[in-house]
C-alpha cells in the first residue's frame, strides 16, 4: 500500500465496506472476500472497523497490504 493510501469505510444502504483510499490516484479500492469471491462487506460499522484495525496491524484479514 502506498504512503498516500489509507483504509476507510464506505456505507451503501445498510452495508459497510472496508476500502483502501488511494489519495494519489483519487479513488478507492474495494477489498475482495477470499471466501466468497465477492466484495468484503459487513452489516455493522463496528465489524468493518475491527477488520481495518486487524489489517493495519498485520494480524490476518488483509494479506498482501
N, CA, C, O and CB atoms as a CASP TS submission, in Angstrom:
PFRMAT TS
TARGET T0000
AUTHOR 0000-0000-0000
METHOD Language model
MODEL 1
PARENT N/A
ATOM      1  N   UNK     1       0.860  -1.164   0.000  1.00  0.00           N
ATOM      2  CA  UNK     1       0.000   0.000   0.000  1.00  0.00           C
ATOM      3  C   UNK     1       0.911   1.232   0.000  1.00  0.00           C
ATOM      4  O   UNK     1       1.861   1.304   0.779  1.00  0.00           O
ATOM      5  CB  UNK     1      -0.981  -0.005   1.235  1.00  0.00           C
ATOM      6  N   UNK     2       0.620   2.191  -0.869  1.00  0.00           N
ATOM      7  CA  UNK     2       1.461   3.377  -0.967  1.00  0.00           C
ATOM      8  C   UNK     2       1.286   4.270   0.263  1.00  0.00           C
ATOM      9  O   UNK     2       0.346   4.117   1.043  1.00  0.00           O
ATOM     10  CB  UNK     2       1.132   4.161  -2.247  1.00  0.00           C
ATOM     11  N   UNK     3       2.224   5.204   0.404  1.00  0.00           N
ATOM     12  CA  UNK     3       2.167   6.115   1.546  1.00  0.00           C
ATOM     13  C   UNK     3       0.976   7.060   1.464  1.00  0.00           C
ATOM     14  O   UNK     3       0.559   7.618   2.479  1.00  0.00           O
ATOM     15  CB  UNK     3       3.450   6.917   1.638  1.00  0.00           C
ATOM     16  N   UNK     4       0.429   7.242   0.280  1.00  0.00           N
ATOM     17  CA  UNK     4      -0.705   8.144   0.113  1.00  0.00           C
ATOM     18  C   UNK     4      -2.021   7.388   0.108  1.00  0.00           C
ATOM     19  O   UNK     4      -3.028   7.887  -0.394  1.00  0.00           O
ATOM     20  CB  UNK     4      -0.561   8.942  -1.172  1.00  0.00           C
ATOM     21  N   UNK     5      -2.016   6.199   0.660  1.00  0.00           N
ATOM     22  CA  UNK     5      -3.228   5.384   0.738  1.00  0.00           C
ATOM     23  C   UNK     5      -3.539   5.107   2.209  1.00  0.00           C
ATOM     24  O   UNK     5      -2.643   5.042   3.051  1.00  0.00           O
ATOM     25  CB  UNK     5      -3.061   4.046  -0.060  1.00  0.00           C
ATOM     26  N   UNK     6      -4.809   4.948   2.491  1.00  0.00           N
ATOM     27  CA  UNK     6      -5.240   4.633   3.853  1.00  0.00           C
ATOM     28  C   UNK     6      -6.525   3.821   3.777  1.00  0.00           C
ATOM     29  O   UNK     6      -7.153   3.728   2.723  1.00  0.00           O
ATOM     30  CB  UNK     6      -5.450   5.933   4.699  1.00  0.00           C
ATOM     31  N   UNK     7      -6.899   3.246   4.884  1.00  0.00           N
ATOM     32  CA  UNK     7      -8.139   2.480   4.953  1.00  0.00           C
ATOM     33  C   UNK     7      -9.294   3.404   5.292  1.00  0.00           C
ATOM     34  O   UNK     7      -9.110   4.423   5.959  1.00  0.00           O
ATOM     35  CB  UNK     7      -8.030   1.347   5.992  1.00  0.00           C
ATOM     36  N   UNK     8     -10.477   3.047   4.834  1.00  0.00           N
ATOM     37  CA  UNK     8     -11.685   3.794   5.154  1.00  0.00           C
ATOM     38  C   UNK     8     -12.875   2.848   5.108  1.00  0.00           C
ATOM     39  O   UNK     8     -12.727   1.669   4.786  1.00  0.00           O
ATOM     40  CB  UNK     8     -11.884   4.984   4.177  1.00  0.00           C
ATOM     41  N   UNK     9     -14.052   3.367   5.430  1.00  0.00           N
ATOM     42  CA  UNK     9     -15.285   2.566   5.393  1.00  0.00           C
ATOM     43  C   UNK     9     -16.289   3.295   4.509  1.00  0.00           C
ATOM     44  O   UNK     9     -16.568   4.478   4.705  1.00  0.00           O
ATOM     45  CB  UNK     9     -15.871   2.330   6.842  1.00  0.00           C
ATOM     46  N   UNK    10     -16.821   2.573   3.542  1.00  0.00           N
ATOM     47  CA  UNK    10     -17.839   3.118   2.650  1.00  0.00           C
ATOM     48  C   UNK    10     -19.167   2.467   3.023  1.00  0.00           C
ATOM     49  O   UNK    10     -19.247   1.246   3.152  1.00  0.00           O
ATOM     50  CB  UNK    10     -17.480   2.867   1.134  1.00  0.00           C
ATOM     51  N   UNK    11     -20.209   3.279   3.195  1.00  0.00           N
ATOM     52  CA  UNK    11     -21.536   2.751   3.517  1.00  0.00           C
ATOM     53  C   UNK    11     -22.420   2.842   2.288  1.00  0.00           C
ATOM     54  O   UNK    11     -22.532   3.895   1.660  1.00  0.00           O
ATOM     55  CB  UNK    11     -22.172   3.518   4.706  1.00  0.00           C
ATOM     56  N   UNK    12     -23.049   1.718   1.953  1.00  0.00           N
ATOM     57  CA  UNK    12     -24.025   1.666   0.869  1.00  0.00           C
ATOM     58  C   UNK    12     -25.261   0.983   1.443  1.00  0.00           C
ATOM     59  O   UNK    12     -25.242  -0.211   1.741  1.00  0.00           O
ATOM     60  CB  UNK    12     -23.462   0.900  -0.408  1.00  0.00           C
ATOM     61  N   UNK    13     -26.330   1.751   1.593  1.00  0.00           N
ATOM     62  CA  UNK    13     -27.529   1.203   2.223  1.00  0.00           C
ATOM     63  C   UNK    13     -27.220   0.815   3.653  1.00  0.00           C
ATOM     64  O   UNK    13     -26.774   1.643   4.448  1.00  0.00           O
ATOM     65  CB  UNK    13     -28.061  -0.012   1.438  1.00  0.00           C
ATOM     66  N   UNK    14     -27.458  -0.450   3.982  1.00  0.00           N
ATOM     67  CA  UNK    14     -27.193  -0.932   5.335  1.00  0.00           C
ATOM     68  C   UNK    14     -25.906  -1.734   5.434  1.00  0.00           C
ATOM     69  O   UNK    14     -25.647  -2.351   6.467  1.00  0.00           O
ATOM     70  CB  UNK    14     -28.344  -1.773   5.813  1.00  0.00           C
ATOM     71  N   UNK    15     -25.091  -1.740   4.382  1.00  0.00           N
ATOM     72  CA  UNK    15     -23.835  -2.500   4.372  1.00  0.00           C
ATOM     73  C   UNK    15     -22.652  -1.550   4.514  1.00  0.00           C
ATOM     74  O   UNK    15     -22.713  -0.402   4.074  1.00  0.00           O
ATOM     75  CB  UNK    15     -23.704  -3.333   3.070  1.00  0.00           C
ATOM     76  N   UNK    16     -21.569  -2.037   5.136  1.00  0.00           N
ATOM     77  CA  UNK    16     -20.351  -1.269   5.353  1.00  0.00           C
ATOM     78  C   UNK    16     -19.197  -2.007   4.678  1.00  0.00           C
ATOM     79  O   UNK    16     -18.976  -3.191   4.931  1.00  0.00           O
ATOM     80  CB  UNK    16     -20.076  -1.058   6.881  1.00  0.00           C
ATOM     81  N   UNK    17     -18.468  -1.304   3.825  1.00  0.00           N
ATOM     82  CA  UNK    17     -17.392  -1.884   3.038  1.00  0.00           C
ATOM     83  C   UNK    17     -16.053  -1.285   3.447  1.00  0.00           C
ATOM     84  O   UNK    17     -15.843  -0.085   3.273  1.00  0.00           O
ATOM     85  CB  UNK    17     -17.640  -1.666   1.540  1.00  0.00           C
ATOM     86  N   UNK    18     -15.131  -2.101   3.994  1.00  0.00           N
ATOM     87  CA  UNK    18     -13.787  -1.574   4.218  1.00  0.00           C
ATOM     88  C   UNK    18     -13.145  -1.360   2.846  1.00  0.00           C
ATOM     89  O   UNK    18     -13.218  -2.236   1.984  1.00  0.00           O
ATOM     90  CB  UNK    18     -12.922  -2.547   5.117  1.00  0.00           C
ATOM     91  N   UNK    19     -12.526  -0.215   2.645  1.00  0.00           N
ATOM     92  CA  UNK    19     -11.907   0.107   1.363  1.00  0.00           C
ATOM     93  C   UNK    19     -10.512   0.671   1.595  1.00  0.00           C
ATOM     94  O   UNK    19     -10.179   1.110   2.696  1.00  0.00           O
ATOM     95  CB  UNK    19     -12.775   1.112   0.568  1.00  0.00           C
ATOM     96  N   UNK    20      -9.716   0.650   0.556  1.00  0.00           N
ATOM     97  CA  UNK    20      -8.415   1.306   0.556  1.00  0.00           C
ATOM     98  C   UNK    20      -8.579   2.576  -0.261  1.00  0.00           C
ATOM     99  O   UNK    20      -8.903   2.521  -1.447  1.00  0.00           O
ATOM    100  CB  UNK    20      -7.275   0.372  -0.029  1.00  0.00           C
ATOM    101  N   UNK    21      -8.357   3.716   0.370  1.00  0.00           N
ATOM    102  CA  UNK    21      -8.485   5.005  -0.300  1.00  0.00           C
ATOM    103  C   UNK    21      -7.102   5.403  -0.790  1.00  0.00           C
ATOM    104  O   UNK    21      -6.172   5.547   0.004  1.00  0.00           O
ATOM    105  CB  UNK    21      -9.093   6.099   0.653  1.00  0.00           C
ATOM    106  N   UNK    22      -6.968   5.579  -2.100  1.00  0.00           N
ATOM    107  CA  UNK    22      -5.697   5.973  -2.706  1.00  0.00           C
ATOM    108  C   UNK    22      -5.791   7.445  -3.088  1.00  0.00           C
ATOM    109  O   UNK    22      -6.383   7.793  -4.110  1.00  0.00           O
ATOM    110  CB  UNK    22      -5.355   5.083  -3.955  1.00  0.00           C
ATOM    111  N   UNK    23      -5.208   8.298  -2.269  1.00  0.00           N
ATOM    112  CA  UNK    23      -5.302   9.742  -2.499  1.00  0.00           C
ATOM    113  C   UNK    23      -4.537  10.158  -3.745  1.00  0.00           C
ATOM    114  O   UNK    23      -4.920  11.108  -4.428  1.00  0.00           O
ATOM    115  CB  UNK    23      -4.776  10.508  -1.289  1.00  0.00           C
ATOM    116  N   UNK    24      -3.475   9.460  -4.034  1.00  0.00           N
ATOM    117  CA  UNK    24      -2.676   9.788  -5.215  1.00  0.00           C
ATOM    118  C   UNK    24      -3.466   9.523  -6.505  1.00  0.00           C
ATOM    119  O   UNK    24      -3.403  10.315  -7.445  1.00  0.00           O
ATOM    120  CB  UNK    24      -1.365   8.973  -5.217  1.00  0.00           C
ATOM    121  N   UNK    25      -4.198   8.427  -6.546  1.00  0.00           N
ATOM    122  CA  UNK    25      -4.993   8.081  -7.720  1.00  0.00           C
ATOM    123  C   UNK    25      -6.363   8.759  -7.711  1.00  0.00           C
ATOM    124  O   UNK    25      -7.032   8.819  -8.743  1.00  0.00           O
ATOM    125  CB  UNK    25      -5.165   6.576  -7.803  1.00  0.00           C
ATOM    126  N   UNK    26      -6.778   9.262  -6.565  1.00  0.00           N
ATOM    127  CA  UNK    26      -8.060   9.937  -6.470  1.00  0.00           C
ATOM    128  C   UNK    26      -9.245   8.992  -6.463  1.00  0.00           C
ATOM    129  O   UNK    26     -10.306   9.327  -6.990  1.00  0.00           O
ATOM    130  CB  UNK    26      -8.204  10.893  -7.593  1.00  0.00           C
ATOM    131  N   UNK    27      -9.083   7.819  -5.877  1.00  0.00           N
ATOM    132  CA  UNK    27     -10.186   6.860  -5.838  1.00  0.00           C
ATOM    133  C   UNK    27     -10.036   5.898  -4.684  1.00  0.00           C
ATOM    134  O   UNK    27      -9.211   6.098  -3.792  1.00  0.00           O
ATOM    135  CB  UNK    27     -10.270   6.089  -7.143  1.00  0.00           C
ATOM    136  N   UNK    28     -10.842   4.850  -4.707  1.00  0.00           N
ATOM    137  CA  UNK    28     -10.751   3.842  -3.662  1.00  0.00           C
ATOM    138  C   UNK    28     -10.862   2.452  -4.278  1.00  0.00           C
ATOM    139  O   UNK    28     -11.371   2.285  -5.386  1.00  0.00           O
ATOM    140  CB  UNK    28     -11.848   4.056  -2.597  1.00  0.00           C
ATOM    141  N   UNK    29     -10.379   1.469  -3.543  1.00  0.00           N
ATOM    142  CA  UNK    29     -10.408   0.072  -3.960  1.00  0.00           C
ATOM    143  C   UNK    29     -11.193  -0.733  -2.946  1.00  0.00           C
ATOM    144  O   UNK    29     -10.939  -0.646  -1.745  1.00  0.00           O
ATOM    145  CB  UNK    29      -8.979  -0.494  -4.119  1.00  0.00           C
ATOM    146  N   UNK    30     -12.140  -1.511  -3.423  1.00  0.00           N
ATOM    147  CA  UNK    30     -12.865  -2.408  -2.535  1.00  0.00           C
ATOM    148  C   UNK    30     -12.006  -3.644  -2.308  1.00  0.00           C
ATOM    149  O   UNK    30     -11.181  -3.993  -3.152  1.00  0.00           O
ATOM    150  CB  UNK    30     -14.263  -2.789  -3.124  1.00  0.00           C
ATOM    151  N   UNK    31     -12.196  -4.299  -1.180  1.00  0.00           N
ATOM    152  CA  UNK    31     -11.391  -5.453  -0.791  1.00  0.00           C
ATOM    153  C   UNK    31     -12.183  -6.717  -1.088  1.00  0.00           C
ATOM    154  O   UNK    31     -13.338  -6.842  -0.681  1.00  0.00           O
ATOM    155  CB  UNK    31     -10.990  -5.386   0.715  1.00  0.00           C
ATOM    156  N   UNK    32     -11.565  -7.647  -1.792  1.00  0.00           N
ATOM    157  CA  UNK    32     -12.240  -8.901  -2.123  1.00  0.00           C
ATOM    158  C   UNK    32     -12.304  -9.821  -0.919  1.00  0.00           C
ATOM    159  O   UNK    32     -11.390  -9.854  -0.096  1.00  0.00           O
ATOM    160  CB  UNK    32     -11.530  -9.602  -3.275  1.00  0.00           C
ATOM    161  N   UNK    33     -13.395 -10.568  -0.825  1.00  0.00           N
ATOM    162  CA  UNK    33     -13.574 -11.583   0.210  1.00  0.00           C
ATOM    163  C   UNK    33     -13.091 -12.901  -0.377  1.00  0.00           C
ATOM    164  O   UNK    33     -13.730 -13.429  -1.287  1.00  0.00           O
ATOM    165  CB  UNK    33     -15.078 -11.678   0.692  1.00  0.00           C
ATOM    166  N   UNK    34     -11.989 -13.446   0.113  1.00  0.00           N
ATOM    167  CA  UNK    34     -11.458 -14.669  -0.468  1.00  0.00           C
ATOM    168  C   UNK    34     -12.358 -15.892  -0.261  1.00  0.00           C
ATOM    169  O   UNK    34     -12.230 -16.881  -0.982  1.00  0.00           O
ATOM    170  CB  UNK    34     -10.108 -14.944   0.110  1.00  0.00           C
ATOM    171  N   UNK    35     -13.249 -15.832   0.702  1.00  0.00           N
ATOM    172  CA  UNK    35     -14.120 -16.985   0.960  1.00  0.00           C
ATOM    173  C   UNK    35     -15.286 -17.055  -0.022  1.00  0.00           C
ATOM    174  O   UNK    35     -15.745 -18.146  -0.360  1.00  0.00           O
ATOM    175  CB  UNK    35     -14.655 -16.927   2.385  1.00  0.00           C
ATOM    176  N   UNK    36     -15.768 -15.901  -0.481  1.00  0.00           N
ATOM    177  CA  UNK    36     -16.927 -15.898  -1.371  1.00  0.00           C
ATOM    178  C   UNK    36     -16.595 -15.472  -2.794  1.00  0.00           C
ATOM    179  O   UNK    36     -17.365 -15.732  -3.719  1.00  0.00           O
ATOM    180  CB  UNK    36     -17.984 -14.994  -0.818  1.00  0.00           C
ATOM    181  N   UNK    37     -15.450 -14.818  -2.970  1.00  0.00           N
ATOM    182  CA  UNK    37     -15.096 -14.305  -4.281  1.00  0.00           C
ATOM    183  C   UNK    37     -15.732 -12.961  -4.576  1.00  0.00           C
ATOM    184  O   UNK    37     -15.458 -12.362  -5.616  1.00  0.00           O
ATOM    185  CB  UNK    37     -15.489 -15.286  -5.333  1.00  0.00           C
ATOM    186  N   UNK    38     -16.580 -12.478  -3.673  1.00  0.00           N
ATOM    187  CA  UNK    38     -17.235 -11.178  -3.846  1.00  0.00           C
ATOM    188  C   UNK    38     -16.484 -10.087  -3.108  1.00  0.00           C
ATOM    189  O   UNK    38     -15.326 -10.257  -2.726  1.00  0.00           O
ATOM    190  CB  UNK    38     -18.682 -11.236  -3.358  1.00  0.00           C
ATOM    191  N   UNK    39     -17.148  -8.982  -2.917  1.00  0.00           N
ATOM    192  CA  UNK    39     -16.556  -7.852  -2.207  1.00  0.00           C
ATOM    193  C   UNK    39     -16.825  -8.010  -0.711  1.00  0.00           C
ATOM    194  O   UNK    39     -17.927  -8.379  -0.305  1.00  0.00           O
ATOM    195  CB  UNK    39     -17.123  -6.498  -2.737  1.00  0.00           C
ATOM    196  N   UNK    40     -15.816  -7.729   0.094  1.00  0.00           N
ATOM    197  CA  UNK    40     -15.925  -7.837   1.544  1.00  0.00           C
ATOM    198  C   UNK    40     -16.860  -6.750   2.075  1.00  0.00           C
ATOM    199  O   UNK    40     -16.669  -5.568   1.787  1.00  0.00           O
ATOM    200  CB  UNK    40     -14.529  -7.731   2.208  1.00  0.00           C
ATOM    201  N   UNK    41     -17.873  -7.154   2.852  1.00  0.00           N
ATOM    202  CA  UNK    41     -18.787  -6.180   3.450  1.00  0.00           C
ATOM    203  C   UNK    41     -19.310  -6.724   4.776  1.00  0.00           C
ATOM    204  O   UNK    41     -19.295  -7.927   5.033  1.00  0.00           O
ATOM    205  CB  UNK    41     -19.965  -5.856   2.486  1.00  0.00           C
ATOM    206  N   UNK    42     -19.771  -5.799   5.599  1.00  0.00           N
ATOM    207  CA  UNK    42     -20.309  -6.139   6.916  1.00  0.00           C
ATOM    208  C   UNK    42     -21.656  -5.465   7.100  1.00  0.00           C
ATOM    209  O   UNK    42     -21.966  -4.484   6.424  1.00  0.00           O
ATOM    210  CB  UNK    42     -19.333  -5.720   8.043  1.00  0.00           C
ATOM    211  N   UNK    43     -22.461  -5.997   8.023  1.00  0.00           N
ATOM    212  CA  UNK    43     -23.762  -5.386   8.286  1.00  0.00           C
ATOM    213  C   UNK    43     -23.726  -4.402   9.447  1.00  0.00           C
ATOM    214  O   UNK    43     -24.762  -3.844   9.811  1.00  0.00           O
ATOM    215  CB  UNK    43     -24.781  -6.457   8.567  1.00  0.00           C
ATOM    216  N   UNK    44     -22.549  -4.177  10.037  1.00  0.00           N
ATOM    217  CA  UNK    44     -22.428  -3.139  11.062  1.00  0.00           C
ATOM    218  C   UNK    44     -21.048  -2.487  10.983  1.00  0.00           C
ATOM    219  O   UNK    44     -20.066  -3.124  10.603  1.00  0.00           O
ATOM    220  CB  UNK    44     -22.667  -3.732  12.477  1.00  0.00           C
ATOM    221  N   UNK    45     -20.993  -1.217  11.346  1.00  0.00           N
ATOM    222  CA  UNK    45     -19.762  -0.445  11.221  1.00  0.00           C
ATOM    223  C   UNK    45     -18.658  -0.957  12.139  1.00  0.00           C
ATOM    224  O   UNK    45     -17.481  -0.885  11.786  1.00  0.00           O
ATOM    225  CB  UNK    45     -20.036   1.008  11.518  1.00  0.00           C
ATOM    226  N   UNK    46     -19.021  -1.470  13.306  1.00  0.00           N
ATOM    227  CA  UNK    46     -18.014  -1.941  14.255  1.00  0.00           C
ATOM    228  C   UNK    46     -17.204  -3.102  13.675  1.00  0.00           C
ATOM    229  O   UNK    46     -15.989  -3.166  13.865  1.00  0.00           O
ATOM    230  CB  UNK    46     -18.680  -2.368  15.567  1.00  0.00           C
ATOM    231  N   UNK    47     -17.862  -4.009  12.976  1.00  0.00           N
ATOM    232  CA  UNK    47     -17.154  -5.140  12.370  1.00  0.00           C
ATOM    233  C   UNK    47     -16.204  -4.661  11.284  1.00  0.00           C
ATOM    234  O   UNK    47     -15.093  -5.176  11.164  1.00  0.00           O
ATOM    235  CB  UNK    47     -18.151  -6.154  11.788  1.00  0.00           C
ATOM    236  N   UNK    48     -16.623  -3.687  10.495  1.00  0.00           N
ATOM    237  CA  UNK    48     -15.758  -3.134   9.453  1.00  0.00           C
ATOM    238  C   UNK    48     -14.548  -2.439  10.080  1.00  0.00           C
ATOM    239  O   UNK    48     -13.435  -2.548   9.567  1.00  0.00           O
ATOM    240  CB  UNK    48     -16.544  -2.146   8.562  1.00  0.00           C
ATOM    241  N   UNK    49     -14.764  -1.727  11.184  1.00  0.00           N
ATOM    242  CA  UNK    49     -13.663  -1.065  11.876  1.00  0.00           C
ATOM    243  C   UNK    49     -12.678  -2.082  12.453  1.00  0.00           C
ATOM    244  O   UNK    49     -11.468  -1.857  12.414  1.00  0.00           O
ATOM    245  CB  UNK    49     -14.203  -0.164  12.990  1.00  0.00           C
ATOM    246  N   UNK    50     -13.179  -3.194  12.988  1.00  0.00           N
ATOM    247  CA  UNK    50     -12.296  -4.240  13.510  1.00  0.00           C
ATOM    248  C   UNK    50     -11.448  -4.828  12.400  1.00  0.00           C
ATOM    249  O   UNK    50     -10.270  -5.115  12.613  1.00  0.00           O
ATOM    250  CB  UNK    50     -13.108  -5.347  14.193  1.00  0.00           C
ATOM    251  N   UNK    51     -12.023  -5.014  11.214  1.00  0.00           N
ATOM    252  CA  UNK    51     -11.260  -5.524  10.077  1.00  0.00           C
ATOM    253  C   UNK    51     -10.115  -4.566   9.746  1.00  0.00           C
ATOM    254  O   UNK    51      -8.983  -4.996   9.524  1.00  0.00           O
ATOM    255  CB  UNK    51     -12.179  -5.719   8.845  1.00  0.00           C
ATOM    256  N   UNK    52     -10.416  -3.271   9.714  1.00  0.00           N
ATOM    257  CA  UNK    52      -9.389  -2.280   9.390  1.00  0.00           C
ATOM    258  C   UNK    52      -8.278  -2.290  10.431  1.00  0.00           C
ATOM    259  O   UNK    52      -7.102  -2.200  10.076  1.00  0.00           O
ATOM    260  CB  UNK    52     -10.006  -0.880   9.291  1.00  0.00           C
ATOM    261  N   UNK    53      -8.625  -2.397  11.690  1.00  0.00           N
ATOM    262  CA  UNK    53      -7.604  -2.452  12.744  1.00  0.00           C
ATOM    263  C   UNK    53      -6.716  -3.685  12.586  1.00  0.00           C
ATOM    264  O   UNK    53      -5.499  -3.596  12.747  1.00  0.00           O
ATOM    265  CB  UNK    53      -8.266  -2.455  14.135  1.00  0.00           C
ATOM    266  N   UNK    54      -7.320  -4.838  12.271  1.00  0.00           N
ATOM    267  CA  UNK    54      -6.535  -6.056  12.036  1.00  0.00           C
ATOM    268  C   UNK    54      -5.621  -5.878  10.830  1.00  0.00           C
ATOM    269  O   UNK    54      -4.463  -6.294  10.853  1.00  0.00           O
ATOM    270  CB  UNK    54      -7.464  -7.271  11.823  1.00  0.00           C
ATOM    271  N   UNK    55      -6.146  -5.258   9.781  1.00  0.00           N
ATOM    272  CA  UNK    55      -5.355  -5.069   8.562  1.00  0.00           C
ATOM    273  C   UNK    55      -4.181  -4.128   8.811  1.00  0.00           C
ATOM    274  O   UNK    55      -3.086  -4.366   8.302  1.00  0.00           O
ATOM    275  CB  UNK    55      -6.235  -4.522   7.430  1.00  0.00           C
ATOM    276  N   UNK    56      -4.388  -3.078   9.575  1.00  0.00           N
ATOM    277  CA  UNK    56      -3.311  -2.143   9.879  1.00  0.00           C
ATOM    278  C   UNK    56      -2.238  -2.807  10.713  1.00  0.00           C
ATOM    279  O   UNK    56      -1.052  -2.529  10.539  1.00  0.00           O
ATOM    280  CB  UNK    56      -3.851  -0.920  10.602  1.00  0.00           C
ATOM    281  N   UNK    57      -2.645  -3.684  11.618  1.00  0.00           N
ATOM    282  CA  UNK    57      -1.703  -4.353  12.496  1.00  0.00           C
ATOM    283  C   UNK    57      -1.076  -5.593  11.888  1.00  0.00           C
ATOM    284  O   UNK    57      -0.169  -6.182  12.476  1.00  0.00           O
ATOM    285  CB  UNK    57      -2.378  -4.717  13.760  1.00  0.00           C
ATOM    286  N   UNK    58      -1.546  -5.991  10.729  1.00  0.00           N
ATOM    287  CA  UNK    58      -0.994  -7.166  10.068  1.00  0.00           C
ATOM    288  C   UNK    58      -1.427  -8.467  10.711  1.00  0.00           C
ATOM    289  O   UNK    58      -0.767  -9.488  10.522  1.00  0.00           O
ATOM    290  CB  UNK    58       0.494  -7.091  10.059  1.00  0.00           C
ATOM    291  N   UNK    59      -2.529  -8.465  11.474  1.00  0.00           N
ATOM    292  CA  UNK    59      -2.986  -9.672  12.165  1.00  0.00           C
ATOM    293  C   UNK    59      -4.097 -10.340  11.376  1.00  0.00           C
ATOM    294  O   UNK    59      -5.241 -10.382  11.831  1.00  0.00           O
ATOM    295  CB  UNK    59      -3.468  -9.340  13.588  1.00  0.00           C
ATOM    296  N   UNK    60      -3.782 -10.853  10.221  1.00  0.00           N
ATOM    297  CA  UNK    60      -4.762 -11.553   9.409  1.00  0.00           C
ATOM    298  C   UNK    60      -5.766 -10.610   8.824  1.00  0.00           C
ATOM    299  O   UNK    60      -5.840  -9.449   9.223  1.00  0.00           O
ATOM    300  CB  UNK    60      -5.460 -12.601  10.212  1.00  0.00           C
ATOM    301  N   UNK    61      -6.541 -11.091   7.881  1.00  0.00           N
ATOM    302  CA  UNK    61      -7.594 -10.277   7.331  1.00  0.00           C
ATOM    303  C   UNK    61      -7.170  -9.360   6.228  1.00  0.00           C
ATOM    304  O   UNK    61      -8.106  -8.874   5.593  1.00  0.00           O
ATOM    305  CB  UNK    61      -8.193  -9.497   8.378  1.00  0.00           C
ATOM    306  N   UNK    62      -6.040  -9.040   5.885  1.00  0.00           N
ATOM    307  CA  UNK    62      -5.757  -8.225   4.704  1.00  0.00           C
ATOM    308  C   UNK    62      -4.379  -8.605   4.196  1.00  0.00           C
ATOM    309  O   UNK    62      -3.502  -7.754   4.047  1.00  0.00           O
ATOM    310  CB  UNK    62      -5.840  -6.693   5.023  1.00  0.00           C
ATOM    311  N   UNK    63      -4.203  -9.862   3.939  1.00  0.00           N
ATOM    312  CA  UNK    63      -2.922 -10.337   3.471  1.00  0.00           C
ATOM    313  C   UNK    63      -2.557  -9.629   2.172  1.00  0.00           C
ATOM    314  O   UNK    63      -3.378  -9.499   1.264  1.00  0.00           O
ATOM    315  CB  UNK    63      -2.943 -11.860   3.279  1.00  0.00           C
ATOM    316  N   UNK    64      -1.336  -9.187   2.105  1.00  0.00           N
ATOM    317  CA  UNK    64      -0.857  -8.539   0.903  1.00  0.00           C
ATOM    318  C   UNK    64      -0.910  -7.028   0.941  1.00  0.00           C
ATOM    319  O   UNK    64      -0.484  -6.383  -0.017  1.00  0.00           O
ATOM    320  CB  UNK    64      -1.629  -9.015  -0.243  1.00  0.00           C
ATOM    321  N   UNK    65      -1.415  -6.442   2.005  1.00  0.00           N
ATOM    322  CA  UNK    65      -1.475  -4.985   2.052  1.00  0.00           C
ATOM    323  C   UNK    65      -0.482  -4.454   3.053  1.00  0.00           C
ATOM    324  O   UNK    65      -0.382  -3.241   3.238  1.00  0.00           O
ATOM    325  CB  UNK    65      -2.881  -4.507   2.399  1.00  0.00           C
TER
END
